[in-house]
Amino acid sequence: MKEVQQPAIGCDSAAALLESLTELVIRAGQAILAVNRSTMNVAGKSDGSPVTEADLAADRIIVEGLGRLAPRISLLSEERVHLAKPPYKDSFFLIDPLDGTKEFVAGRDEFTVNLALVTHGAPLLGIVGAPALGLIWRGIVGKGAERLTLRDGVVTQSVPIRTRPCPPRGQPWTVAVSRSHGDARTEGFIDARSNAVRAVLGSAVKFGRVAEGAVDIYPRLSPTSEWDVAAGAAVVVAAGGKVTGANGGPLHFGLGREDFLVPEFIAWGDPAAAA
């Protein structure tokens, strides 16, 4: 049987999809908010992380929507990783239907819906929706980024966003740190920054705060999953920042590394700081 050729999506084609993809993220977020957290079932996955009916509802909306919008483009969702067929060499969608499930289960508002379009291993388009906060950060690399404000699932405001320059020598850095996933290497990295101020945040909200210039840097020097990183990385880069490995090299997605793990990364608001 002849192999079906998958398309490689560029900036212009990604831009044509942006509004429809954003609508999917909004709908997925509404489905999450409709779930009663006090009565929902919480199950454990093989890696020990929780999954809820909200994760599955959001996954279903996005995957079915992508099937209609872009049926020729492959996809990889956290909730369907058992169906993955790596490597994804051209373009594919990378989805975390509910990033920050622990935050969601705990009743906090910092959980997100992450949708990325990856081309040739690099995130090109990213949408990070924070439904309980009424915010969406989105961007296309090479075309810029913006933050949307929502009310009842309707966009009421759209503002362009940019990362900010690194602080002058001797001034403190504001560093996004995870509420749920601390590790010694990341703490050591932060401690090496003089007078670092920690901004404790959940899920991919941390990428959004870097992209809009509220935070200088977001390091995570321990493994995390590709679907946790790709959408936020695209938004940060689209907003003028840079996302690298700990050694300064680029990240690659969809190539089939074990369990689709990103060993470590740093999201820099100021690309000059990465040097």
C-alpha positions in Angstrom: 0.0 0.0 0.0 1.3 3.4 -0.9 2.1 5.7 2.1 -0.2 8.7 2.4 1.8 11.9 2.2 1.2 14.2 5.1 1.2 17.9 4.4 3.8 20.3 5.9 1.9 23.4 7.1 3.6 26.8 6.9 2.8 30.2 8.5 0.1 31.3 6.1 -1.8 28.0 6.2 -1.5 28.0 10.0 -2.9 31.6 10.1 -5.9 30.5 8.1 -6.7 27.8 10.7 -6.1 30.0 13.8 -9.7 31.2 14.4 -11.2 27.8 13.9 -8.6 26.2 16.2 -9.2 28.9 18.8 -12.9 28.1 18.7 -12.1 24.5 19.5 -10.0 25.5 22.5 -12.9 27.7 23.7 -15.4 24.9 23.3 -13.1 22.5 25.1 -12.7 25.0 28.0 -16.5 25.4 28.3 -16.8 21.6 28.5 -14.3 21.5 31.3 -16.0 24.2 33.2 -19.3 22.4 32.9 -18.0 19.4 34.9 -18.9 19.4 38.6 -15.5 19.0 40.3 -17.1 17.9 43.6 -18.8 14.9 42.1 -16.7 13.9 39.1 -14.8 10.7 38.9 -11.0 10.9 39.1 -9.0 7.9 37.8 -5.2 7.2 37.8 -3.2 6.6 34.7 -0.3 4.2 34.5 2.2 7.0 35.2 0.3 8.0 38.3 -1.2 11.2 36.9 -5.0 11.8 37.3 -7.5 11.8 34.5 -11.1 13.0 34.8 -14.3 13.2 32.7 -13.3 16.8 32.0 -10.0 15.7 30.3 -11.9 13.2 28.2 -14.7 15.7 27.2 -12.2 18.3 26.1 -10.2 15.7 24.2 -13.3 14.5 22.3 -14.2 18.1 21.3 -10.8 18.9 20.0 -10.1 15.6 18.2 -13.5 15.5 16.5 -13.1 19.2 15.5 -9.6 18.6 14.0 -11.0 15.7 12.1 -13.4 18.1 10.4 -11.0 21.1 10.0 -7.8 19.3 8.9 -8.4 15.6 8.3 -5.1 15.1 6.5 -3.0 16.4 9.4 -2.0 13.8 12.0 -2.6 14.5 15.7 -1.2 13.3 19.1 -3.2 13.9 22.2 -2.2 13.0 25.7 -5.4 11.0 26.1 -4.8 9.1 22.9 -1.0 8.5 23.1 -1.6 4.7 22.8 -2.7 5.5 19.2 0.5 7.4 18.4 2.5 6.5 15.2 5.8 8.4 15.4 7.8 9.9 14.0 5.8 12.9 12.9 8.1 14.3 10.2 6.0 17.0 8.6 3.1 18.7 10.5 0.9 17.4 13.3 -1.3 18.7 16.0 -0.1 18.2 19.6 -2.8 18.4 22.3 -3.1 18.5 26.0 -6.9 18.7 26.5 -6.5 19.6 30.2 -3.0 20.6 31.4 -2.9 21.0 35.1 -5.4 18.3 36.0 -4.1 18.3 39.6 -4.9 22.0 39.8 -8.3 21.3 38.4 -9.1 18.5 40.9 -7.8 20.7 43.7 -10.4 23.4 42.8 -7.8 26.0 41.5 -8.2 28.0 38.3 -4.8 27.6 36.8 -5.4 24.8 34.3 -5.3 25.1 30.5 -6.2 23.6 27.2 -3.1 23.4 25.0 -3.2 23.0 21.2 -0.1 23.2 19.1 0.6 22.8 15.4 4.1 21.4 15.0 6.0 21.5 11.6 9.3 19.7 11.1 9.7 19.1 14.8 9.2 22.8 15.9 6.0 24.3 17.3 4.7 26.8 14.7 1.3 27.7 16.2 0.2 27.6 19.8 -3.0 28.2 21.6 -3.1 28.1 25.5 -6.6 28.6 26.9 -7.2 29.2 30.6 -11.0 28.8 30.7 -11.4 29.6 34.5 -9.3 32.7 34.1 -11.2 33.8 30.9 -7.9 34.1 29.0 -6.3 32.7 25.8 -2.7 33.2 24.8 -2.1 32.4 21.1 0.5 33.0 18.5 2.1 31.9 15.2 5.9 32.0 15.0 6.9 34.8 12.6 3.5 36.4 12.8 3.2 37.5 16.5 1.2 36.7 19.5 -1.9 38.0 21.4 -3.9 37.6 24.5 -7.6 37.2 24.3 -10.1 37.9 27.1 -13.3 35.9 27.2 -16.6 36.2 28.9 -19.1 33.3 28.7 -17.0 31.8 25.9 -17.1 35.0 23.8 -14.0 37.0 23.0 -14.3 40.5 24.4 -10.8 41.8 23.9 -7.7 41.0 21.9 -4.3 42.7 22.7 -0.9 42.0 21.1 1.7 40.7 23.5 5.5 40.8 23.6 8.1 39.3 26.0 10.2 41.8 27.9 13.9 42.4 28.0 15.9 40.7 30.8 16.4 42.8 33.9 19.4 45.1 34.1 22.5 43.7 35.9 21.8 43.5 39.7 18.0 43.7 39.3 15.9 40.6 40.2 14.4 38.2 37.7 10.8 37.1 38.0 10.8 33.3 37.5 7.8 31.2 36.9 7.8 28.1 39.0 5.4 25.2 39.2 3.1 24.7 42.1 3.0 21.0 41.7 6.3 19.9 40.1 9.4 21.2 41.9 12.9 19.7 41.5 16.4 20.3 42.8 18.0 21.2 39.5 15.4 23.8 38.7 15.7 25.3 42.2 19.5 25.4 41.8 19.2 27.2 38.4 16.8 29.8 40.0 19.1 30.3 43.0 21.9 31.2 40.6 19.9 34.3 39.5 20.5 37.1 41.9 17.5 38.0 44.0 15.1 35.8 41.9 11.5 36.4 42.6 9.4 33.3 42.2 5.9 33.5 40.6 4.2 30.3 41.6 1.8 29.3 38.8 0.1 26.2 37.5 0.0 24.5 34.1 0.9 26.3 30.8 -0.2 29.6 32.3 3.5 30.0 33.0 4.2 30.2 29.3 1.5 32.8 28.9 2.9 35.0 31.6 6.3 34.9 29.9 4.8 35.7 26.5 2.9 38.7 27.8 6.0 40.1 29.6 4.8 39.5 33.2 7.6 37.0 33.9 11.2 36.9 32.7 11.9 33.2 32.5 10.3 29.8 33.0 12.8 26.9 33.6 12.0 23.3 34.1 15.0 21.1 34.4 13.2 17.8 34.9 11.2 15.7 32.4 7.8 16.7 31.2 5.6 15.7 28.3 5.7 17.2 24.8 2.0 18.1 25.0 2.7 20.2 28.1 5.3 22.3 26.3 4.6 22.7 22.6 1.7 25.2 22.6 3.2 27.4 25.2 6.6 27.3 23.5 5.0 28.4 20.2 3.3 31.4 22.0 6.5 32.5 23.7 8.6 32.3 20.5 5.8 34.1 18.6 5.9 36.9 21.3 9.6 37.4 20.8 11.1 34.9 23.3 13.0 31.7 22.9 12.6 28.2 24.3 15.7 26.0 24.5 17.1 22.9 26.2 19.2 23.5 29.3 22.3 23.6 27.0 20.8 26.3 24.8 19.9 24.0 21.9 16.5 23.7 20.2 13.7 21.4 21.3 12.2 18.8 18.9 8.7 17.4 19.0 7.0 14.3 17.6 10.1 12.3 16.8 9.1 9.4 19.0 11.5 9.7 22.0 10.5 7.5 24.8 7.1 8.4 26.2 7.2 11.7 24.3 9.2 13.3 27.1 11.0 16.6 27.0 14.0 16.0 29.3 14.3 19.7 30.3 13.6 23.2 28.9 13.9 26.9 29.6 11.5 29.5 28.2 13.3 32.8 28.0 11.4 36.1 27.6 14.6 37.7 26.2 16.4 35.6 23.6 19.7 37.5 24.5 19.5 36.0 28.0 19.7 32.5 26.5 23.2 33.3 25.2 
